[in-house]
Amino acid sequence: MSKIVIVYHSGYGHTKKAAEAVLAGMLEAGAQAQLIAVGELDDAGWAELDAADAIVFGAPTYMGGPSADFKKFADASSKPWFGQKWRDKIAAGFTNSATMNGDKFSTIQYMVTLAMQHSMIWAGVGMMPSNTKAATRNDLNYVGGFTGLLTQSPADATPDEAPPPGDLETAKLFGARIAAVTARWTAGR
C-alpha cells in the first residue's frame, strides 16, 4: 500500500478543505494517506515525509505566490534536500485563492521547482478542463489546472461555503489520481 503525505498550509480554512478532499480521494483509492499542517510539523512529521512514497504540497496563493508559512516549510526542507531523502518520490501540488486566476500558477510553479530540487517525480492533475459554453461552475476542473490542482474560494466566503462542490470533487479525483500514480510508481521499484 502506498504511503502519501499531504503537507499544507491553510490561512483561513479553504485550503484545508481542499486538502481534506484530496485526502478523501486518496483513501477511497486505497492509499495510506495523511494530512500534516506545516504549523504542526515536528520531528515525527519530518520522519513521515521522509518515509512517504509521495508528498503532495498544498498552500493558498497570496500576492501571487505560496503563503509565507508554506515558504517557511519549503526553506526548512533544505535538511532532507541535502541528503536527497525525497529523491524519486512522487510529488504533486494544489492551491486555492479568492479569484479564478489570482496568479495560482506561480504557486504551482514554485511547488514544481521545490519538487525538482528534491529530485522528485511530478504528477499533474490528469484531467481535461470544463471549457465549453455549456460548462457550469460546479463542473470538474472548471478552474482549468493541469500542472496542479486549482481551487477557488471567494474572499467573503467561509470554509463552509467554499471551495465549491465542483472544485472539491475535482480535488477528490486528483487525490485518487495521485494514489494511482504512486501505486504504479512504487510497484515498479
DODRENMAR-188173 format. One record per residue: residue in three letters; x, y, z of N, C-alpha, C, O, CB in turn. Coordinates in steps of 0.001 Angstrom, whole numbers, padded with zeros to 6 digits, always signed. Each point is the difference from the previous one (the first is absolute). Last residue first. Glycine has a CB too. Example, Ala and Ser with C-alpha at 12.3 -4.5 7.8 and 13.67 -1.06 7.14 Angstrom:
ser+012850-002250+007080+000820+001190+000060-000770+001090+000730+000509+001108+000169+000675-001736-002314/ala-000894-005092+002075-000890+001190+000000+000900+001200+000000+001036-000019+000665-002928-001154+000581/
***
This chain:
arg+009336-000181-008583+001311+000172+000627+000454-001238+000713+001085-000015+000580-001564+002399-000330/gly-003839-001603-002513+001086-000172-000956+001386+000119+000604+000996-000214-000691-002520+001088-000996/ala-002529-000161+004144-000017-001410-000437+001167-000280-000938+000500-001123-000062-003006+001060+000298/thr+001667+004494+001277+000655-000813+001028+000012-001478-000375+000893-000734+000425-001603+002400+001294/trp-001454+001421-004641+001413+000333+000115+000703-000906+000997+001094-000494-000274-001628+002854-000314/arg-004156-002705+000124+000662-000481-001225+001505+000218+000088+000783-000877-000366-002858+001376-000972/ala-000560+001245+004792-000028-001466+000041+000733-000590-001208+000761-000959+000130-002952+001038+001118/thr+001626+004580-001155+000960-000436+001019+000052-001511+000087+001084-000575+000097-001495+002672+001180/val-002788-000151-004105+001341+000240-000533+001062-000504+000984+000989-000615-000399-001845+002627-000877/ala-003617-002158+002721+000246-000975-001073+001403+000152-000579+000691-000994-000223-003136+001000-000313/ala+001042+003139+003788+000092-001329+000615+000327-001056-001056+000847-000863+000231-002495+001561+001548/ile+000765+003614-003269+001317-000046+000642+000190-001343+000694+001104-000545-000010-001131+003050+000331/arg-004189-001728-002243+001042-000103-001029+001385-000108+000632+000804-000835-000414-002242+002158-001162/ala-002221-000542+004407-000034-001375-000514+001068-000201-001069+000637-001052-000054-003099+000923+000549/gly+001912+004492+001150+000552-000879+001030+000043-001452-000451+000989-000697+000227-001843+002264+001497/phe-001278+001499-004526+001441+000258-000002+000671-000897+001038+001037-000600-000282-001407+003000-000465/leu-004254-002394+000704+000510-000741-001161+001514+000186-000148+000706-000928-000396-002938+001201-000745/lys+000083+002192+004508-000079-001435+000306+000565-000836-001144+000747-000952+000226-002768+001378+001200/ala+001669+004220-002092+001050-000313+000977+000001-001481+000360+001063-000608+000124-001246+002932+000783/thr-003280-000680-003606+001246-000019-000775+001165-000367+000917+000886-000759-000393-001798+002506-001207/glu-003135-001025+003666-000045-001280-000724+001243-000146-000884+000547-001095-000127-003086+001140+000147/leu+002031+004001+002195+000280-001057+000979-000060-001379-000647+000776-000887+000355-001711+002340+001460/asp-000189+002336-004400+001434+000035+000322+000358-001122+000967+001058-000615-000122-001024+003104-000239/gly-004583-001920-000673+000741-000472-001177+001503-000024+000235+000685-000926-000434-002497+001829-000999/pro-001124+000874+004874-000047-001455-000171+000782-000533-001210+000636-001050+000093-002839+001156+000996/pro+003854+004594+000999-001294-000557-000403+000072-001513-000255+001085-000563-000146-001660+002787-000855/pro+003850+000354+004644-000206-000094-001446-001327-000694-000343-000535-000767+000801+003030+000706-001104/ala-003866+002331+003647+000931-000136-001120+001265-000715+000461+000323+000032+001187-001240+002068-002245/glu-002877-001240+003994-000596+000367-001291+000901-000294-001197-000495-000151-001117-000755+001905+002319/asp+002478-002424+003438-001228-000776-000169-000619+000229-001371-000749-000841-000498+000362+000966+002959/pro+004217+002351-001050+000344-001354-000427-001225-000926-000115+000059-001019-000688+002163+001348+001773/thr-003157+004847-001851+000578-000780+001096+000426-001369-000540-000408-000377-001099-001039+001588+002822/ala+001127+003539-004568-000614-001297+000277+000702-000687+001161+001225+000038+000108-001889-000246-002515/asp+001782+004470+000046-000963+000153+001089-000725-001299+000343-000994+000024+000725+000708+002331-001428/ala+003594-002056-002813+000621+000621+001168-000958+000128+001179+000439+000008+001150+001048+001227-002696/pro-002011-005221-002124-000167+001443+000055+000515+000578+001324-000072-000652+001043-001911+000435-002562/ser+003922-004193-000730-000926+000346+001079-000150+001519+000027+000982+000704+000236-000328-002769+001126/gln+001517-002373-004570-000311+001422+000158-001035+000180+001093-000995-000722+000065+001524+001149-002483/thr+003588-004146+000210-001334+000218+000541-000184+001481+000275+000972+000750+000082-001015-003062+000931/leu+003496-001440-003823-000342+001386+000292-001423+000052+000528-000927-000504-000636+002507+001348-001151/leu+002787-004620+000918-001405+000239+000296-000209+001457+000384+000713+000536+000849-000991-002924-000108/gly+004325+001045-004060-000410-000247+001374-001466+000332+000157-000607+000637-000861+002921-000153+001689/thr-000354-000624-005106+001235-000271+000736-000297-000320+001451+000685-000820+000611+000566+002330-002151/phe-004887-000289-001216+000630-001190-000569+001216-000403+000839+000152-001166+000363-000952+001823-002674/gly-004125+002530+002836+001381-000341+000343+000475-001259-000697-000753-000965-000131+000414+002055+002319/gly-004096+001796-002146+000865-000352-001126+001445-000268+000341+000887+000408-000751-002377+000924-000574/val-003074-000164+003493+001054+001008+000061+001112-000324-001009+000770+000886-000372-001302-000474+002815/tyr-003070-003448-001930-000485+001240-000590+001071+001087-000007+000058+000807-000928-002352-001408+001684/asn+001963-004453+000457+001148+000771-000469-000433+001280-000719+000542+000353-001047+000749-002486+000836/leu-005432-000682+001005+001351-000428+000366+001050+000863-000684-000143+000353-001170-000694-002687+001491/asp-003985+004484+000714+000540-001084-000810+001431-000315+000442+000665+000818+000636-002136-000134-002583/asn-001525+002896+003627+000226-001221+000775+000403-001194-000842-000046-001135+000476-001586+001988+001130/arg+000660+003541-003466+001025+000186+001033+000278-001268+000796+001100-000159+000527-001797+002526-000379/thr-001099-002952-005144-000475+000768+001156+001098+000013+001066+000941-000793-000055-003372+000175-000436/ala+001899-000235-005306+000619-000265+001307-000592+000895+001077-000338+001158-000246+002451-001848-000902/ala-003013+000738-003708-000952-000696+000872+000554-000240+001405-000737-000419+000893-000209-000667-002921/lys+003552+003026-001505-001073+000929+000350-000991-000637+000974-000620+000697+000803+000879+000405-003041/thr+004644-003101+002459-000970+000226-001074-001052+001013+000452-000061+000347+001179+000438-002692-002051/asn+003549+000100+003264+000225+001275-000694-000915+000209-001204+000398+000581-001010+001951-000706+001763/ser-000478-003026+003569-001369+000282-000455+000053+001368-000660-000081+001025+000676-001033-002430+001183/pro+005484-001997-001629-000767+001068+000640-001438+000045-000520-000311-000534-001065+002432+001841+001355/met+001140-005813+000261-000353+001063-000936-000805+001081+000726-000703-000295+000967+000702-001355-002894/met+003718-001574+004258-001429+000148-000230-000239+001153-000982+000628+001055+000092-001141-001960+002230/gly+004626-000545+000252-000433-001091-000873-001480+000039-000337-000646-001041-000119+002447-000307+001093/val+001638+003892+002096-001406-000287+000267-000529-001141-000862-000779-000822+000482+000474+003204+000152/gly+005612-002319+000249-001003+001041-000164-001411-000513+000229-000208-001114+000479+001722+002227-002080/ala+003732-002465+003367-001220-000516-000636-001032+001114-000048-000261+000648+001014+000732-003006-000200/trp+005327+001666-000073-001236+000783+000082-001140-000666-000759+000181-000479-001119+001187+002550+001336/ile+003301-003652+002445-000688-000251-001259-001367+000676+000074-000845-000424+000788+002075-001791-001147/met+003721+003436+003036-001258-000736+000039-000589-000133-001413+000503+000598-000951-000918+000238+003305/ser+004540+001447-000202+000113-001131-000943-001222-000907+000024+000110-001222-000104+002353+001306+000397/his-001666+004269+001972+000063-001217+000819+000123-001266-000871-000021-001114+000524-001353+002283+001242/gln+000892+003035-003804+001203+000128+000816+000199-001228+000874+001130-000379+000305-001402+002862-000311/met-003668-002198-002513+001150-000288-000859+001312+000131+000776+000932-000772-000224-002236+001583-001768/ala-002731+000354+004194+000068-001443-000251+001220-000360-000854+000670-000996+000270-003175+000877-000109/leu+001641+004686+000553+000373-000637+001264+000155-001510-000188+000971-000591+000472-002180+002400+000805/thr-000473+000586-004901+001432+000274+000188+000498-000635+001290+001081-000588+000024-001311+002743-001296/val-004353-002384+000449+000725-000843-000963+001508+000192+000181+000758-000970+000022-002689+001119-001670/met-000852+002657+004144-000018-001375+000521+000732-000962-000920+000704-000896+000466-002873+001385+000652/tyr+001617+003976-002530+000897-000033+001154+000093-001428+000554+001086-000480+000324-001669+002888+000224/gln-002549-001635-003902+001354-000011-000557+001037-000038+001124+001013-000690-000114-001823+001966-001912/ile-003673-000766+003256+000248-001363-000497+001412-000100-000553+000695-000984+000252-003141+000692-000790/thr+001102+004548+001845+000123-000880+001171+000293-001430-000432+000877-000656+000562-002456+002128+000722/ser+000691+001660-004624+001283+000332+000628+000238-000877+001227+001130-000415+000259-001326+002784-001092/phe-003949-002563-001461+001054-000792-000631+001371+000319+000583+000878-000862+000006-002240+000783-002090/lys-002587+002483+003435+000159-001319+000615+001160-000781-000612+000694-000741+000696-003141+000723-000223/asp+000461+004732-001063+001388-000414-000151+000288-001321+000714+001098-000217+000513-000465+002619-000700/gly-005066-000476-000349+000736+000390+001195+001469-000359-000024+000637-000079+001050-002728-000178+000154/asn-002424-001217-003594+001402-000119-000370+000856+000320+001213+000607-000897+000585-001113+001512-002984/met-004048-000544+003097+000134-001157-000888+001444-000210-000422+000459-001136-000116-002784+001515-000697/thr+001555+001996+005515-000436+000231-001373+000216-001242-000851+000690-000935+000407-000163+003368-000162/ala+000632-002386+004421-001322+000613-000063-000506+000209-001418-001211+000033-000219+001740+001067+002349/ser+002832-005195-000882+000030+001452+000174-001407+000538-000207-000912-000729-000390+003326+000863-000392/asn+000853-005063+001373-001295+000668+000025+000241+001500+000086+000934+000447+000665-002053-002447+000444/thr+004028-002947-002554-000108+001331+000592-001427+000518-000121-000774-000438-000852+003183+000896+000300/phe+001226-005222+000065-001270+000690-000194+000030+001346+000703+000762+000228+000939-001963-002427-001123/gly+004603-002427-001700-000338+001178+000781-001341+000593-000343-000578-000262-001055+002958+000696+001225/ala+001646-004951-000306-001123+000682-000648-000350+001200+000862+000510+000144+001111-001405-002302-002160/ala+004740-002347+000412-000368+001309+000539-001174+000544-000793-000146-000272-001192+002522+000715+001940/ile+000603-005409+000339-000988+000729-000788-000291+001315+000715-000080+000037+001228-000939-002194-002145/lys+005820-000128+001515-001366-000069+000525-000912+000729-000984+000431+000928-000684+000381-001029+003115/asp+004069-000174-002855-000846-000971-000687-001340-000270+000663-000654-000993-000318+002721-000007-000470/arg+001223+003562+003870+000339-000377-001377-000924-001119-000494-000223-000991+000695+002628+001661-000291/trp-001966+001655+004019-001266-000077-000734+000204-000380-001466-000940+000049-000794+000003+001661+002346/lys+004596-001125+001580-000908-000965+000623-001324-000143-000751-000687-001009+000159+001738+001560+002021/gln+003595+001917-002646-000872-000494-001079-000942-001102+000504-000174-001029-000652+001968+001599-001026/gly+001348+002339+004237+000215-001451-000094-000820-000658-001091+000015-001224-000128+000483+001232+002532/phe-000863+004654-001766+001438-000217+000043+000348-001490-000103+000997-000365-000623-000766+002442+002010/trp-004793-000675-001024+000570+000228-001323+001485-000340-000014+000485-000634-000938-002184+002427+000518/pro-000766-001829+004514-000128-001230-000792+000572+000146-001410+000466-000978-000584-002499+000423+001907/lys+002378+004478+001196+000659-001099+000725-000208-001333-000721+000987-000682-000277-001318+001922+002445/ser-001822+002743-003654+001385-000095-000463+000764-001106+000743+000984-000527-000519-001034+002982-000037/ser-004569-000858+001314+000227-001297-000658+001401-000111-000580+000323-001007-000631-002749+000903+000106/ala+000656+004094+002596+000465-000980+000985+000254-001367-000631+000704-000830+000575-001977+002063+001182/asp-000569+002242-004409+001375+000344+000373+000570-001018+000991+001172-000365-000089-001690+002799-000295/ala-003979-002899-000778+000853-000309-001157+001459+000306+000310+000890-000781-000337-002804+001271-001212/phe-001317+000730+004777+000153-001456-000092+000963-000368-001130+000901-000819+000183-003236+000509+000722/lys+001197+004787-000627+000844-000349+001155+000241-001518+000035+001120-000449+000243-002026+002444+001056/lys-002134-000371-004452+001379+000312-000406+000975-000326+001136+001104-000482-000252-001953+002306-001290/phe-003745-002148+002412+000441-001098-000872+001452+000210-000420+000785-000948-000039-003148+000631-000794/asp+000455+003734+003344+000134-001200+000832+000438-001207-000842+000825-000802+000439-002597+001703+001118/ala+000804+003208-003703+001280+000054+000718+000196-001232+000866+001125-000476+000151-001243+002970-000153/ser-002965-002933-004395-000015+000706+001280+001372-000055+000670+000801-000896-000265-003241+000352+000523/pro+002239+000184-005618-000431-000771+001168+000065+000845+001271+000762+000963+000079+000038-003068-001191/gly-001586+004901-003307+000916-001092+000346-000506-000752+001206-001050+000335+000548+002965+000950-001486/gly-003951+002833-000966+000678-000594-001148+000992-001098+000311+000824-000329-000853-001125+002470-000188/met-002507+000176+004374+000833+000978-000695+000869-000645-001081+001161+000371-000174-001148+001005+002253/tyr-002050-005042+000456-000106+001353+000543+000938+000889-000802+001178-000323-000154-001771-000525+002492/thr-001712-004380-002442+000762+000986-000753-000313+001367+000582-001141+000462-000036+001121-001886-002076/pro-000046-003492+004754-000762+001045-000655+000936+000877-000828+001198+000081+000269-002902-000114+001593/ala+002841-005160-001014+000127+001333+000583-000967+000948-000681-000315-000168-001179+002729-000256+001739/gly-000186-005091-000382-001192+000827-000116+000196+001332+000695+000501+000051+001124-001905-002103-001242/phe+003993-002930-001886+000125+001324+000594-001296+000775-000201-000606-000059-001070+003097+000052+000661/val-000923-005433+000643-000831+000963-000710+000071+001316+000772-000271+000040+001200-001288-001865-002115/ile+004517-003042+000414-000274+001187+000803-000781+000967-000879+000421+000342-001105+001686-000653+002529/ala-000705-005385-001204-000402+001217-000722-000251+001110+001007-000452-000237+001120-000572-001124-003000/asp+002636-002750+003360+000236-000297-001421-000318+001224-000864+000533+000158-001098-001071-002594+001508/ala+002188+002552+004969-001114-000047-000954+000467-000401-001397+001148+000222-000382-002315+001535+001719/ala+003895-000870+002724-000419-001390-000222-001083-000136-001065-000299-001113-000430+000885+000651+002789/asp+001155+004753-000931+001139-000775-000504-000404-001427-000369+000557-000585-000929+000967+001980+002340/leu-004735+001400+000654+000300+000471-001354+001140-000816-000615-000071-000394-001164-000702+002711+001797/glu-000245-003140+003844-001090-000477-000870+000240+000417-001448-000204-000789-000922-001399+000916+002858/ala+004512+001548+001313+000274-001426-000228-001081-000613-000896+000296-000840-000849+000862+000687+003096/trp-001743+004572-000819+001090-000051-000990+000350-001445-000321+000311-000320-001147+000594+002515+001988/gly-004026-001579+002562-000559+000376-001296+001047-000010-001103-000264-000464-001109-001416+001843+002298/ala+003019-002108+003274-000761-001156-000487-000602+000294-001373-000041-000879-000861-000471+000208+003235/asp+002734+004183-000172+000952-001024-000444-000713-001229-000548+000434-000582-000995+001196+001404+002695/asp-004714+003268-002045+001023-000247+001014+000936-001081-000521-000083-000372-001170-001490+001034+003059/leu-002743+002827-003559+001081-000883-000427+001067-000078+001083+000618+001004+000352-001072-000437-002763/glu-003739+002102+002027+000050-001103+000956+001131-000975-000309+000078-001075+000595-002535+001312-000275/gly+001377+003565-003065+000165+000551+001335+000094-001051+001087+000397+000302+001125-001616+001661-001911/val+000323-003063-003816+001397+000427+000175+000250+000566+001392+001110-000115+000518-000989+000593-002960/ala-003751-004311+001549+000042+001453-000157+001419+000465+000286+000623-000477+000948-003071+000724-000288/ile+000645-005107-002398+000839+000658+001001+000004+001484-000325+000446+000411-001071+001015-002485+001416/leu-004392-002834-001671+000232+001434-000105+000953+000434+001100-000085-000471+001134-002196+000823-002151/gln+001650-005399-001617-000250+000851+001153+000282+001450-000329+000716+000318-000950-000153-002211+002464/ala-001254-003716-003585+000297+001414-000181-000337+000775+001263-000855-000398+000792+000419+000191-003252/gln+000674-004754-000393+000194+000404+001388+000451+001450-000076+001102+000284-000470-000496-002662+001318/ala-003708+000047-004737+001327+000410+000468-000022+000214+001509-001042+000290+000588+001527+000786-002818/gly-004268-002285-000846+000735-001055+000694+001387+000366+000473+000754-000873+000428-002034-000649-001772/ala-002473+004117-000815+000780-000754-000987+000872-001073+000657+000685-000749-000696-000681+002774-000773/glu-002579+000987+004088-000950-000791-000787+000712-000856-001039-000494-001062-000378-001229+002833+000731/leu+004327+001251+002122-000467-001086+000864-000984-000898-000735+000059-001223+000127+000274+002686+001873/met+001180+002413-004213+001098-000955+000187-000442-001209+000813+000302-001142-000345+001322+003030+000218/gly-004631+001711-000432+000196-000721-001258+001101-001042+000101-000112-001087-000567-000667+003102-000647/ala+000064+000831+004895-001131-000911-000168+000134-000818-001283-000270-001201-000007-001181+002803+001278/leu+004604+001856-000471+000203-001157+000878-001116-001026-000175+000271-001198-000086+000921+002672+001727/val-001659+002624-003823+001074-000769-000636+000247-001274+000804+000134-001082-000571+000929+003203-000343/ala-004031+000874+002812-000610-000640-001168+001036-000827-000765-000309-001097-000466-001357+002985+000299/glu+003142+000682+003802-000840-001101+000490-000674-000732-001152-000166-001218+000054-000222+002475+002072/ala+002854+002633-003104+000906-001082+000421-000799-001209+000477+000353-001138-000311+001397+002833+000957/ala-004121+002245-001648+000481-000642-001227+000907-001183+000338-000093-001055-000628-000059+003257-000598/lys-001238+000362+004814-001158-000701-000555+000372-000702-001308-000425-001129-000243-001115+002816+001318/lys+004737+001096+000888-000168-001222+000803-001166-000823-000542+000088-001225-000085+000841+002398+002126/thr-000248+003038-003861+001001-000942-000519-000054-001301+000788+000224-001072-000563+001253+002985-000157/his-004287+001555+002200-000402-000431-001341+000976-001028-000583-000422-000989-000599-000653+003227+000249/gly+001573+000137+004665-000757-001245+000016-000412-000514-001363-000407-001155-000123-000381+001845+002303/tyr+003667+003169-000874-001357+000275+000454-000875-001244+000043-001145+000067+000447+001385+002203-001380/gly+004541-002382-000213-000118+001211+000791-001380+000202+000605-000115+000455+001138+001840+000515-002580/ser+001380-005342+000015-001296+000594-000284-000180+001204+000910-000018-000133+001224-000955-002101-001940/his+004941-001617-001288-000331+001133+000856-001354+000525-000442-000303+000044-001192+002754+000553+001567/tyr+000254-005742-000823-000699+001173-000504-000032+001118+001033+000226-000215+001191-001607-001271-002636/val+002778-003933-000330+000515+001026+000902-000492+001343-000525+000232+000347-001158+001839-001732+001782/ile-003166-004117-001165-000373+001316-000504+000482+001000+001042-000501+000025+001125-001546-000904-002429/val+003536-004441+000112-000178+001075+000964-000364+001276-000762+000664+000374-000967+000989-001447+002593/ile-001659-004705-002397+000011+001365-000540-000224+000990+001133-000844-000212+000870-000018-000600-003108/lys+002005-004719+000846-000099+000935+001119+000179+001411-000553+001017+000321-000614-000128-002048+002281/ser-002530-003431-003763+000768+001235-000098-000260+000900+001204-001114+000074+000518+001034-000236-003019/met-000172-005307+002279-000841+001183+000000+000880+001238+000000+000931+000111+000797-002765-001346+000417/
***
